[in-house]
Amino acid sequence: MISEHNADPEAHLCEGGSLRSHKMAEIIDHLVNSILGEKLHKSAKVGDCIVAPEGGDYTSIQAALNDGKKSIFVKAGIYEITSPITILSSGVTIKGESWTNTIIKVKNGANCHAIVVGDGATEIKDIVIEDIQIDGNGEGQTLTNLAGIYFYGGSSKLITGSQIGNCFISKCKKYGIYFRYSNNNVIRNNQIISNHDQGIRLDYSQFNVIEGNQANWNYFHNLYLYYSDKNTISSNQVNKTIYGGEGLYLDHSNNNTITANQISYSSPTGIGLFYSNANLIISNQVNSNDDIGIDISSSSSNNILVANQVSFNGSTGINVENNSNSNLLASNEVNSNGDVGILVSNSDNNILIANKCSGNGLYGISIANSGCDLNFVVKNYLTGNGSGSLYDAGTGTIKGASTTNDNVV
């Protein structure tokens, strides 16, 4: 650059330019901070420091963090780690050049997480991790409880206001992304692929947004919420669990919004609710899962399922069972499932209204047994099902506003 600068006969000789002696110096001697930020192309504004395999300010992300750097740009390269990259202060941004070629790889036998934010005893906020690829190298680890990115908050020391975006996270020994006591964060536009247990897991975490991710081919659950309330999960593509887990599983998790997701090819179930209440499940496509499309079980009550497409699942489209009461199922399309379209078993006071259940292997809707009390089944469209339209073995089932069955059969 200096040679080209010196060889240019017009450099700095325009009106208002610097003196000729500037060209003759051994360095290009602009003073620190003399170049205005607005004069730089956006891509040139890379942060407080550059981490690069060579030619940067640091060769490791942890070294930059240890020096107190807050905005760290990571050039393309493979950064093999033997201990986790640990963030213990707020306001840190780690941005890679591109998730296709900026790779953090856990070394064989390191037995560590890739990136850890927090220590369970420190309140941290405003962390950004983006455009990074994480290779957890799970086959090379002997410990099992390892994550690609771990937000490690405590019950009184939360991780908040942070974002993980445009990252590719794969082959981690257990979790791709794991939040614990982490609220009001965003996980957006990531690919979480082929991790050895769960793609994204939230424990005791609220008000997070999980949006626009691809969570595919993880070994058990692709998305898992445990005692995590009031989160929004939207517009994700969730395909294929490998060894017997739900695409999305809510475990003791309430008041979450699940909307506009595509959930397919899970084994056994697309969406599962277990002791989870008052969740809104709206406008999802839940198709071609091995067993049940949407499973509401084990005292999961007061949930609302509206306008979902639940088709081509191996057995039941939507299953409501085991004291799962007072759920609303409205305007869902539940078609071409292997057995029953909508099955209610040992559950009371559920409302099934304006659902379309066609082409299912057995019944369109089945109120399966006398343990089902006072369920309301009205204005549903039930045609072309293998064993019939509506099977009712329940107690006091209400089929219309009066004693007249006004379901379309």
Backbone hydrogen bonds in HBPLUS format (Angstrom, degrees):
<---DONOR---> <-ACCEPTOR-->    atom                        ^
c    i                          cat <-CA-CA->   ^        H-A-AA   ^      H-
h    n   atom  resd res      DA  || num        DHA   H-A  angle D-A-AA Bond
n    s   type  num  typ     dist DA aas  dist angle  dist       angle   num
A0005-HIS N   A0001-MET O   2.93 MM   4  6.02 154.2  2.00 141.5 149.3     1
A0006-ASN N   A0002-ILE O   2.84 MM   4  6.07 160.9  1.88 153.3 157.8     2
A0007-ALA N   A0003-SER O   2.90 MM   4  6.03 144.2  2.03 145.1 155.3     3
A0008-ASP N   A0005-HIS O   3.38 MM   3  5.51 152.4  2.46 100.0 107.6     4
A0011-ALA N   A0008-ASP O   3.22 MM   3  5.46 164.8  2.25 111.7 116.3     5
A0013-LEU N   A0010-GLU O   3.23 MM   3  5.47 169.7  2.24 126.8 124.4     6
A0017-GLY N   A0014-CYS O   2.82 MM   3  5.11 159.7  1.86 135.9 135.0     7
A0022-HIS N   A0019-LEU O   3.00 MM   3  5.64 149.2  2.10 114.7 122.7     8
A0023-LYS N   A0020-ARG O   2.96 MM   3  5.50 131.1  2.20 111.3 122.5     9
A0024-MET N   A0021-SER O   3.04 MM   3  5.04 125.2  2.35  94.4 108.9    10
A0025-ALA N   A0022-HIS O   3.40 MM   3  5.57 160.1  2.44 103.1 108.7    11
A0034-SER N   A0031-LEU O   2.99 MM   3  5.26 153.0  2.07 135.5 131.3    12
A0039-LYS N   A0036-LEU O   3.02 MM   3  5.52 155.0  2.08 112.5 120.5    13
A0040-LEU N   A0037-GLY O   3.06 MM   3  5.47 162.1  2.09 113.1 118.9    14
A0044-ALA N   A0041-HIS O   2.83 MM   3  5.43 152.7  1.90 118.8 127.9    15
A0045-LYS N   A0042-LYS O   3.11 MM   3  5.60 157.9  2.16 114.2 120.6    16
A0048-ASP N   A0071-SER O   2.70 MM  23  5.04 130.0  1.94 125.1 140.8    17
A0049-CYS N   A0071-SER O   3.35 MM  22  6.81 147.3  2.47 162.5 166.9    18
A0073-PHE N   A0049-CYS O   3.09 MM  24  6.31 176.5  2.09 158.4 159.5    19
A0057-ASP N   A0050-ILE O   2.76 MM   7  5.26 135.7  1.96 135.7 149.7    20
A0058-TYR N   A0050-ILE O   3.12 MM   8  6.50 149.1  2.22 151.4 155.0    21
A0051-VAL N   A0073-PHE O   2.80 MM  22  6.12 165.5  1.82 161.7 165.8    22
A0075-LYS N   A0051-VAL O   2.79 MM  24  6.07 166.7  1.80 178.3 177.0    23
A0052-ALA N   A0058-TYR O   2.94 MM   6  6.41 158.2  1.99 165.3 164.5    24
A0064-ALA N   A0060-SER O   3.42 MM   4  6.79 154.5  2.49 142.3 148.1    25
A0065-LEU N   A0061-ILE O   3.01 MM   4  6.35 159.8  2.05 153.4 159.3    26
A0066-ASN N   A0062-GLN O   2.82 MM   4  6.02 157.0  1.87 151.0 157.5    27
A0067-ASP N   A0063-ALA O   3.18 MM   4  6.39 132.1  2.42 136.2 147.4    28
A0067-ASP N   A0064-ALA O   3.15 MM   3  5.19 134.5  2.36  96.3 108.6    29
A0069-LYS N   A0064-ALA O   3.10 MM   5  5.52 161.6  2.13 154.1 148.7    30
A0068-GLY N   A0065-LEU O   2.91 MM   3  5.12 159.3  1.95 112.0 115.6    31
A0093-THR N   A0070-LYS O   2.68 MM  23  6.09 162.6  1.71 168.7 174.5    32
A0072-ILE N   A0093-THR O   2.82 MM  21  6.01 177.9  1.82 164.5 163.9    33
A0095-LYS N   A0072-ILE O   2.92 MM  23  6.28 169.4  1.93 169.8 173.4    34
A0074-VAL N   A0095-LYS O   2.81 MM  21  6.04 163.5  1.84 153.1 156.0    35
A0097-GLU N   A0074-VAL O   2.85 MM  23  6.00 129.3  2.11 178.8 164.8    36
A0077-GLY N   A0101-ASN O   2.84 MM  24  6.09 153.0  1.91 149.1 154.3    37
A0103-ILE N   A0077-GLY O   2.90 MM  26  6.14 170.0  1.91 169.4 172.0    38
A0079-TYR N   A0103-ILE O   2.73 MM  24  6.04 170.4  1.74 169.5 172.7    39
A0105-LYS N   A0079-TYR O   3.00 MM  26  6.04 160.0  2.04 131.6 137.9    40
A0081-ILE N   A0105-LYS O   2.84 MM  24  6.17 157.5  1.89 156.3 162.2    41
A0107-LYS N   A0081-ILE O   2.92 MM  26  5.68 172.7  1.93 163.5 161.5    42
A0085-ILE N   A0114-ALA O   2.90 MM  29  6.11 171.8  1.90 151.4 148.7    43
A0116-VAL N   A0085-ILE O   2.80 MM  31  6.14 162.9  1.83 161.1 164.5    44
A0087-ILE N   A0116-VAL O   2.84 MM  29  6.23 163.4  1.86 163.8 169.2    45
A0118-GLY N   A0087-ILE O   2.88 MM  31  6.13 163.4  1.91 167.5 172.7    46
A0091-GLY N   A0125-LYS O   2.98 MM  34  6.45 156.4  2.04 152.0 158.8    47
A0128-VAL N   A0092-VAL O   2.92 MM  36  6.40 157.3  1.97 152.6 157.8    48
A0094-ILE N   A0128-VAL O   2.81 MM  34  6.17 162.8  1.84 160.4 164.6    49
A0130-GLU N   A0094-ILE O   3.03 MM  36  6.51 162.2  2.06 163.1 167.2    50
A0096-GLY N   A0130-GLU O   2.94 MM  34  6.39 162.9  1.97 153.4 158.4    51
A0101-ASN N   A0098-SER O   3.14 MM   3  5.69 147.8  2.24 112.0 119.6    52
A0102-THR N   A0098-SER O   2.82 MM   4  5.62 133.1  2.04 163.0 174.4    53
A0133-GLN N   A0102-THR O   2.86 MM  31  5.91 158.9  1.91 170.6 168.6    54
A0104-ILE N   A0133-GLN O   2.77 MM  29  6.16 165.2  1.79 164.3 167.1    55
A0135-ASP N   A0104-ILE O   2.83 MM  31  6.12 168.2  1.84 158.0 161.5    56
A0106-VAL N   A0135-ASP O   3.05 MM  29  6.45 161.4  2.09 168.1 170.2    57
A0110-ALA N   A0107-LYS O   3.00 MM   3  5.42 161.8  2.04 138.3 136.2    58
A0109-GLY N   A0140-GLY O   2.69 MM  31  5.79 156.0  1.75 147.3 155.4    59
A0114-ALA N   A0147-ALA O   3.10 MM  33  6.68 151.2  2.19 151.9 160.7    60
A0115-ILE N   A0148-GLY O   2.95 MM  33  6.23 149.5  2.05 149.8 159.6    61
A0150-TYR N   A0115-ILE O   2.87 MM  35  6.22 161.2  1.91 156.7 162.9    62
A0117-VAL N   A0150-TYR O   2.82 MM  33  6.18 166.2  1.84 160.3 163.2    63
A0152-TYR N   A0117-VAL O   2.78 MM  35  5.84 156.0  1.83 154.9 163.3    64
A0120-GLY N   A0152-TYR O   2.92 MM  32  5.36 132.9  2.15 156.2 142.3    65
A0124-ILE N   A0158-LEU O   3.17 MM  34  6.60 153.4  2.25 147.3 155.4    66
A0160-THR N   A0124-ILE O   2.96 MM  36  6.49 155.9  2.02 150.4 157.7    67
A0126-ASP N   A0160-THR O   3.13 MM  34  6.74 134.8  2.34 141.6 154.5    68
A0163-GLN N   A0127-ILE O   2.77 MM  36  6.26 156.9  1.82 160.6 168.7    69
A0129-ILE N   A0163-GLN O   2.95 MM  34  6.37 156.0  2.01 156.4 164.4    70
A0165-GLY N   A0129-ILE O   2.95 MM  36  6.43 158.8  1.99 154.6 161.6    71
A0131-ASP N   A0165-GLY O   3.16 MM  34  6.75 142.6  2.30 145.9 156.8    72
A0168-PHE N   A0132-ILE O   3.02 MM  36  6.50 152.2  2.10 144.1 152.5    73
A0134-ILE N   A0168-PHE O   2.76 MM  34  6.21 160.3  1.80 160.9 167.2    74
A0170-SER N   A0134-ILE O   3.03 MM  36  6.35 168.2  2.04 167.0 169.1    75
A0136-GLY N   A0170-SER O   2.92 MM  34  6.21 170.1  1.93 167.4 165.6    76
A0140-GLY N   A0137-ASN O   2.86 MM   3  5.53 149.7  1.95 119.5 128.8    77
A0138-GLY N   A0171-LYS O   2.63 MM  33  5.24 138.3  1.80 150.8 164.5    78
A0141-GLN N   A0138-GLY O   3.15 MM   3  5.32 168.6  2.17 114.0 114.5    79
A0174-LYS N   A0146-LEU O   2.88 MM  28  5.18 130.2  2.13 146.3 148.1    80
A0175-TYR N   A0146-LEU O   3.02 MM  29  6.39 150.7  2.11 140.6 149.5    81
A0148-GLY N   A0175-TYR O   3.00 MM  27  6.46 136.1  2.19 136.6 149.4    82
A0148-GLY N   A0176-GLY O   3.16 MM  28  4.87 129.1  2.43 110.7 124.9    83
A0149-ILE N   A0176-GLY O   3.07 MM  27  6.54 148.9  2.17 148.6 158.2    84
A0178-TYR N   A0149-ILE O   2.90 MM  29  6.30 163.3  1.93 164.5 168.5    85
A0151-PHE N   A0178-TYR O   2.84 MM  27  6.23 158.6  1.89 159.7 166.9    86
A0180-ARG N   A0151-PHE O   2.94 MM  29  6.03 147.0  2.05 160.0 168.5    87
A0153-GLY N   A0180-ARG O   2.87 MM  27  5.53 147.3  1.98 152.1 155.4    88
A0154-GLY N   A0157-LYS O   2.74 MM   3  4.64 168.1  1.75 129.0 132.4    89
A0157-LYS N   A0154-GLY O   3.06 MM   3  4.64 145.9  2.18  94.4 105.0    90
A0159-ILE N   A0181-TYR O   3.33 MM  22  6.79 151.3  2.42 139.8 148.1    91
A0183-ASN N   A0159-ILE O   2.97 MM  24  6.34 128.4  2.24 146.5 161.7    92
A0161-GLY N   A0184-ASN O   3.11 MM  23  5.38 125.1  2.42 112.3 121.8    93
A0186-VAL N   A0162-SER O   2.88 MM  24  6.34 153.2  1.95 151.9 160.9    94
A0164-ILE N   A0186-VAL O   2.91 MM  22  6.34 154.4  1.98 157.2 165.6    95
A0188-ARG N   A0164-ILE O   2.94 MM  24  6.35 161.8  1.97 165.6 171.2    96
A0166-ASN N   A0188-ARG O   3.30 MM  22  6.91 145.6  2.43 149.1 158.6    97
A0191-GLN N   A0167-CYS O   2.86 MM  24  6.31 161.1  1.89 160.2 166.7    98
A0169-ILE N   A0191-GLN O   2.83 MM  22  6.24 164.9  1.85 166.1 171.3    99
A0193-ILE N   A0169-ILE O   2.94 MM  24  6.29 143.7  2.07 150.8 162.0   100
A0171-LYS N   A0194-SER O   3.21 MM  23  5.49 139.7  2.38 102.4 111.5   101
A0196-HIS N   A0172-CYS O   2.84 MM  24  6.02 177.2  1.85 172.8 173.7   102
A0197-ASP N   A0174-LYS O   2.96 MM  23  4.55 114.6  2.40 139.1 132.0   103
A0198-GLN N   A0174-LYS O   2.93 MM  24  6.20 134.8  2.14 136.6 150.6   104
A0176-GLY N   A0198-GLN O   3.04 MM  22  6.66 139.3  2.22 146.1 157.4   105
A0176-GLY N   A0199-GLY O   3.04 MM  23  4.77 129.6  2.31 115.2 129.4   106
A0177-ILE N   A0199-GLY O   2.95 MM  22  6.42 151.3  2.03 153.2 162.5   107
A0201-ARG N   A0177-ILE O   2.91 MM  24  6.35 156.8  1.97 157.0 164.8   108
A0179-PHE N   A0201-ARG O   2.86 MM  22  6.25 166.4  1.88 161.4 165.3   109
A0203-ASP N   A0179-PHE O   2.84 MM  24  6.09 155.5  1.90 150.1 158.3   110
A0181-TYR N   A0203-ASP O   3.05 MM  22  6.46 156.6  2.11 157.5 164.5   111
A0184-ASN N   A0206-GLN O   3.05 MM  22  6.63 148.4  2.16 147.2 156.9   112
A0209-VAL N   A0185-ASN O   2.90 MM  24  6.36 157.1  1.95 155.7 163.2   113
A0187-ILE N   A0209-VAL O   2.78 MM  22  6.16 162.7  1.81 167.2 172.8   114
A0211-GLU N   A0187-ILE O   2.91 MM  24  6.31 157.3  1.96 158.5 166.2   115
A0189-ASN N   A0211-GLU O   3.06 MM  22  6.61 149.8  2.16 148.1 157.6   116
A0214-GLN N   A0190-ASN O   2.85 MM  24  6.29 160.3  1.88 160.1 166.9   117
A0192-ILE N   A0214-GLN O   2.75 MM  22  6.09 168.3  1.76 167.8 172.0   118
A0216-ASN N   A0192-ILE O   3.15 MM  24  6.50 132.8  2.38 140.9 154.4   119
A0194-SER N   A0216-ASN O   3.25 MM  22  6.78 151.1  2.34 148.1 156.5   120
A0219-TYR N   A0195-ASN O   3.00 MM  24  6.30 166.4  2.02 166.0 170.0   121
A0220-PHE N   A0197-ASP O   2.76 MM  23  5.04 154.9  1.82 148.3 146.5   122
A0199-GLY N   A0221-HIS O   3.10 MM  22  6.71 145.2  2.22 140.2 150.8   123
A0200-ILE N   A0222-ASN O   2.93 MM  22  6.34 149.7  2.02 146.7 155.8   124
A0224-TYR N   A0200-ILE O   2.90 MM  24  6.28 151.2  1.98 157.5 166.4   125
A0202-LEU N   A0224-TYR O   2.95 MM  22  6.42 153.9  2.02 157.5 166.0   126
A0226-TYR N   A0202-LEU O   2.82 MM  24  6.07 161.9  1.86 166.6 172.9   127
A0204-TYR N   A0226-TYR O   3.04 MM  22  6.52 155.6  2.11 162.1 169.1   128
A0207-PHE N   A0230-LYS O   3.18 MM  23  5.11 125.9  2.49  94.4 107.2   129
A0232-THR N   A0208-ASN O   2.90 MM  24  6.32 164.0  1.92 164.3 169.7   130
A0210-ILE N   A0232-THR O   2.83 MM  22  6.19 167.7  1.84 167.7 171.6   131
A0234-SER N   A0210-ILE O   2.93 MM  24  6.38 152.7  2.00 154.0 163.0   132
A0212-GLY N   A0234-SER O   3.15 MM  22  6.72 149.9  2.24 149.5 158.6   133
A0237-GLN N   A0213-ASN O   2.84 MM  24  6.27 163.1  1.87 162.8 168.3   134
A0215-ALA N   A0237-GLN O   2.92 MM  22  6.30 155.1  1.98 157.7 166.0   135
A0217-TRP N   A0239-ASN O   2.99 MM  22  6.48 152.7  2.07 156.3 165.0   136
A0217-TRP N   A0240-LYS O   2.90 MM  23  5.03 123.3  2.23 139.3 155.3   137
A0242-ILE N   A0218-ASN O   3.17 MM  24  6.30 153.9  2.24 138.2 144.4   138
A0243-TYR N   A0219-TYR O   2.61 MM  24  5.42 175.4  1.62 158.1 159.3   139
A0222-ASN N   A0246-GLU O   3.33 MM  24  6.97 146.8  2.45 146.5 156.0   140
A0223-LEU N   A0247-GLY O   2.90 MM  24  6.14 141.1  2.06 144.1 156.4   141
A0249-TYR N   A0223-LEU O   2.94 MM  26  6.32 152.9  2.01 146.0 154.2   142
A0225-LEU N   A0249-TYR O   2.91 MM  24  6.27 165.2  1.93 169.0 172.8   143
A0251-ASP N   A0225-LEU O   2.84 MM  26  5.94 165.4  1.86 160.5 165.6   144
A0227-TYR N   A0251-ASP O   2.98 MM  24  6.41 163.1  2.01 164.9 170.1   145
A0230-LYS N   A0254-ASN O   3.08 MM  24  6.63 149.0  2.18 150.5 160.2   146
A0257-THR N   A0231-ASN O   2.91 MM  26  6.34 162.5  1.94 161.3 167.2   147
A0233-ILE N   A0257-THR O   2.81 MM  24  6.15 170.4  1.82 171.9 175.3   148
A0259-THR N   A0233-ILE O   2.94 MM  26  6.38 158.7  1.99 153.8 160.9   149
A0235-SER N   A0259-THR O   3.10 MM  24  6.69 145.3  2.22 145.9 156.5   150
A0262-GLN N   A0236-ASN O   2.92 MM  26  6.32 164.8  1.94 166.7 171.9   151
A0238-VAL N   A0262-GLN O   2.71 MM  24  5.91 174.0  1.71 178.2 178.4   152
A0264-SER N   A0238-VAL O   2.91 MM  26  6.44 154.2  1.98 157.1 165.6   153
A0240-LYS N   A0264-SER O   2.93 MM  24  6.32 157.2  1.98 149.8 157.0   154
A0245-GLY N   A0267-SER O   2.36 MM  22  5.46 104.6  1.90 146.1 150.8   155
A0247-GLY N   A0269-THR O   3.03 MM  22  6.62 145.7  2.15 147.2 157.8   156
A0247-GLY N   A0270-GLY O   3.11 MM  23  4.85 122.2  2.46 113.8 129.6   157
A0248-LEU N   A0270-GLY O   2.93 MM  22  6.34 149.0  2.03 157.2 166.7   158
A0272-GLY N   A0248-LEU O   2.88 MM  24  6.33 158.6  1.92 159.0 166.1   159
A0250-LEU N   A0272-GLY O   2.85 MM  22  6.17 168.4  1.86 164.3 166.9   160
A0274-PHE N   A0250-LEU O   2.87 MM  24  6.11 156.4  1.92 168.1 176.0   161
A0252-HIS N   A0274-PHE O   2.87 MM  22  6.21 172.2  1.87 171.0 173.7   162
A0255-ASN N   A0277-ASN O   3.08 MM  22  6.64 151.0  2.17 152.2 161.3   163
A0280-LEU N   A0256-ASN O   2.87 MM  24  6.28 160.9  1.91 163.4 169.3   164
A0258-ILE N   A0280-LEU O   2.73 MM  22  6.04 172.3  1.74 172.2 174.6   165
A0282-ILE N   A0258-ILE O   2.89 MM  24  6.31 155.9  1.95 161.0 169.1   166
A0260-ALA N   A0282-ILE O   3.27 MM  22  6.85 146.1  2.39 147.2 156.9   167
A0285-GLN N   A0261-ASN O   2.87 MM  24  6.24 167.1  1.88 166.2 170.6   168
A0263-ILE N   A0285-GLN O   2.82 MM  22  6.18 170.5  1.83 171.4 174.6   169
A0287-ASN N   A0263-ILE O   3.10 MM  24  6.51 129.3  2.37 143.1 157.0   170
A0265-TYR N   A0288-SER O   3.18 MM  23  5.33 135.4  2.39  96.3 107.3   171
A0290-ASP N   A0266-SER O   2.87 MM  24  6.13 172.0  1.88 177.9 177.1   172
A0291-ASP N   A0268-PRO O   2.69 MM  23  4.85 148.7  1.79 154.7 147.8   173
A0270-GLY N   A0292-ILE O   3.10 MM  22  6.65 151.5  2.18 151.5 160.2   174
A0271-ILE N   A0293-GLY O   2.95 MM  22  6.41 157.2  2.01 154.6 162.2   175
A0295-ASP N   A0271-ILE O   2.80 MM  24  6.21 164.2  1.83 162.2 167.0   176
A0273-LEU N   A0295-ASP O   2.80 MM  22  6.13 158.0  1.85 173.6 174.4   177
A0297-SER N   A0273-LEU O   3.08 MM  24  6.03 165.7  2.10 148.3 152.9   178
A0278-ALA N   A0301-SER O   3.04 MM  23  6.54 152.1  2.12 147.9 156.7   179
A0304-ILE N   A0279-ASN O   2.89 MM  25  6.27 166.8  1.91 165.2 168.8   180
A0281-ILE N   A0304-ILE O   2.78 MM  23  6.03 175.1  1.78 174.7 176.0   181
A0306-VAL N   A0281-ILE O   2.99 MM  25  6.46 153.8  2.06 150.6 158.9   182
A0283-SER N   A0306-VAL O   3.06 MM  23  6.56 152.4  2.13 153.9 162.6   183
A0309-GLN N   A0284-ASN O   2.83 MM  25  6.21 166.2  1.85 166.6 171.2   184
A0286-VAL N   A0309-GLN O   2.78 MM  23  6.09 170.8  1.78 170.1 173.4   185
A0288-SER N   A0311-SER O   3.07 MM  23  6.64 148.4  2.18 146.7 156.5   186
A0314-GLY N   A0289-ASN O   2.92 MM  25  6.28 155.8  1.98 156.5 164.6   187
A0315-SER N   A0291-ASP O   2.72 MM  24  4.98 167.3  1.74 139.0 134.8   188
A0293-GLY N   A0316-THR O   3.05 MM  23  6.58 152.2  2.13 151.0 159.8   189
A0294-ILE N   A0317-GLY O   2.93 MM  23  6.42 153.7  2.00 154.5 163.2   190
A0319-ASN N   A0294-ILE O   2.85 MM  25  6.26 163.9  1.88 164.6 170.1   191
A0296-ILE N   A0319-ASN O   2.73 MM  23  5.88 175.7  1.73 166.3 166.7   192
A0321-GLU N   A0296-ILE O   2.95 MM  25  6.44 159.7  1.99 162.7 169.3   193
A0299-SER N   A0322-ASN O   2.87 MM  23  6.15 158.1  1.92 155.5 162.6   194
A0302-ASN N   A0325-ASN O   3.12 MM  23  6.67 148.4  2.22 151.9 161.5   195
A0328-LEU N   A0303-ASN O   2.91 MM  25  6.34 163.0  1.94 163.2 168.6   196
A0305-LEU N   A0328-LEU O   2.81 MM  23  6.09 170.5  1.82 170.2 173.6   197
A0330-ALA N   A0305-LEU O   2.91 MM  25  6.33 166.0  1.93 167.8 172.4   198
A0307-ALA N   A0330-ALA O   3.19 MM  23  6.74 149.9  2.28 150.2 159.2   199
A0333-GLU N   A0308-ASN O   2.86 MM  25  6.23 161.2  1.90 162.5 169.0   200
A0310-VAL N   A0333-GLU O   2.77 MM  23  6.08 172.8  1.78 169.5 172.0   201
A0312-PHE N   A0335-ASN O   3.32 MM  23  6.93 142.2  2.47 146.5 157.1   202
A0338-GLY N   A0313-ASN O   2.93 MM  25  6.26 160.1  1.97 159.8 166.5   203
A0339-ASP N   A0315-SER O   2.82 MM  24  4.66 171.1  1.82 121.7 118.5   204
A0317-GLY N   A0340-VAL O   3.07 MM  23  6.60 154.5  2.14 153.6 161.5   205
A0318-ILE N   A0341-GLY O   2.92 MM  23  6.39 155.4  1.98 156.1 164.2   206
A0343-LEU N   A0318-ILE O   2.91 MM  25  6.35 161.4  1.94 163.4 169.7   207
A0320-VAL N   A0343-LEU O   2.78 MM  23  6.09 159.3  1.82 164.7 171.6   208
A0345-SER N   A0320-VAL O   2.80 MM  25  6.25 156.3  1.85 159.4 166.8   209
A0322-ASN N   A0345-SER O   3.12 MM  23  6.58 126.5  2.42 142.1 156.7   210
A0323-ASN N   A0346-ASN O   2.78 MM  23  5.86 164.7  1.80 152.9 153.4   211
A0326-SER N   A0348-ASP O   3.02 MM  22  6.55 153.0  2.09 151.2 159.6   212
A0351-ILE N   A0327-ASN O   2.88 MM  24  6.28 166.1  1.90 165.8 170.6   213
A0329-LEU N   A0351-ILE O   2.82 MM  22  6.08 170.9  1.83 173.6 176.8   214
A0353-ILE N   A0329-LEU O   2.95 MM  24  6.37 163.2  1.97 162.3 167.9   215
A0331-SER N   A0353-ILE O   3.13 MM  22  6.71 147.4  2.24 145.0 154.9   216
A0356-LYS N   A0332-ASN O   2.82 MM  24  6.20 165.7  1.84 164.4 169.4   217
A0334-VAL N   A0356-LYS O   2.74 MM  22  6.02 168.8  1.75 166.1 170.2   218
A0336-SER N   A0358-SER O   2.96 MM  22  6.47 149.7  2.06 145.7 155.5   219
A0361-GLY N   A0337-ASN O   2.92 MM  24  6.28 155.0  1.98 155.6 163.9   220
A0362-LEU N   A0339-ASP O   2.74 MM  23  4.82 169.0  1.75 124.0 120.4   221
A0341-GLY N   A0363-TYR O   2.94 MM  22  6.43 159.0  1.98 156.0 163.0   222
A0342-ILE N   A0364-GLY O   3.00 MM  22  6.44 147.0  2.11 142.4 152.5   223
A0366-SER N   A0342-ILE O   2.85 MM  24  6.32 157.5  1.90 163.1 168.8   224
A0344-VAL N   A0366-SER O   2.87 MM  22  6.22 164.6  1.90 170.6 173.3   225
A0368-ALA N   A0344-VAL O   2.83 MM  24  5.93 154.5  1.89 167.5 175.7   226
A0349-ASN N   A0373-ASP O   2.96 MM  24  6.42 156.4  2.02 162.9 170.2   227
A0376-PHE N   A0350-ASN O   2.81 MM  26  6.14 168.1  1.82 167.7 171.7   228
A0352-LEU N   A0376-PHE O   2.72 MM  24  5.98 172.8  1.73 175.8 178.4   229
A0378-VAL N   A0352-LEU O   2.98 MM  26  6.42 160.8  2.02 166.2 172.5   230
A0354-ALA N   A0378-VAL O   3.33 MM  24  6.90 146.3  2.45 142.9 152.5   231
A0381-TYR N   A0355-ASN O   2.74 MM  26  6.10 165.7  1.76 161.0 166.1   232
A0357-CYS N   A0381-TYR O   2.80 MM  24  6.12 162.7  1.83 163.6 169.2   233
A0386-GLY N   A0360-ASN O   2.84 MM  26  6.22 166.6  1.86 162.3 166.1   234
A0387-SER N   A0362-LEU O   2.85 MM  25  4.49 168.8  1.86 108.6 112.1   235
A0364-GLY N   A0388-GLY O   3.22 MM  24  6.82 137.5  2.42 138.1 150.1   236
A0364-GLY N   A0389-SER O   3.07 MM  25  4.88 127.6  2.36 112.8 127.7   237
A0365-ILE N   A0389-SER O   3.04 MM  24  6.49 153.5  2.11 157.6 166.1   238
A0391-TYR N   A0365-ILE O   2.91 MM  26  6.34 162.7  1.94 155.8 161.4   239
A0367-ILE N   A0391-TYR O   2.73 MM  24  6.01 168.8  1.74 162.0 163.0   240
A0393-ALA N   A0367-ILE O   2.79 MM  26  5.77 171.1  1.80 161.8 164.9   241
A0372-CYS N   A0369-ASN O   3.10 MM   3  5.90 150.5  2.19 123.0 125.4   242
A0395-THR N   A0372-CYS O   2.70 MM  23  5.90 169.5  1.71 163.8 167.6   243
A0374-LEU N   A0395-THR O   2.86 MM  21  6.30 154.7  1.93 161.9 167.1   244
A0398-ILE N   A0375-ASN O   2.76 MM  23  6.05 164.2  1.78 160.0 165.3   245
A0377-VAL N   A0398-ILE O   2.74 MM  21  6.03 166.6  1.76 167.6 172.2   246
A0408-VAL N   A0380-ASN O   2.80 MM  28  6.04 145.3  1.92 166.8 177.1   247
A0382-LEU N   A0408-VAL O   2.73 MM  26  5.82 172.0  1.74 166.1 168.6   248
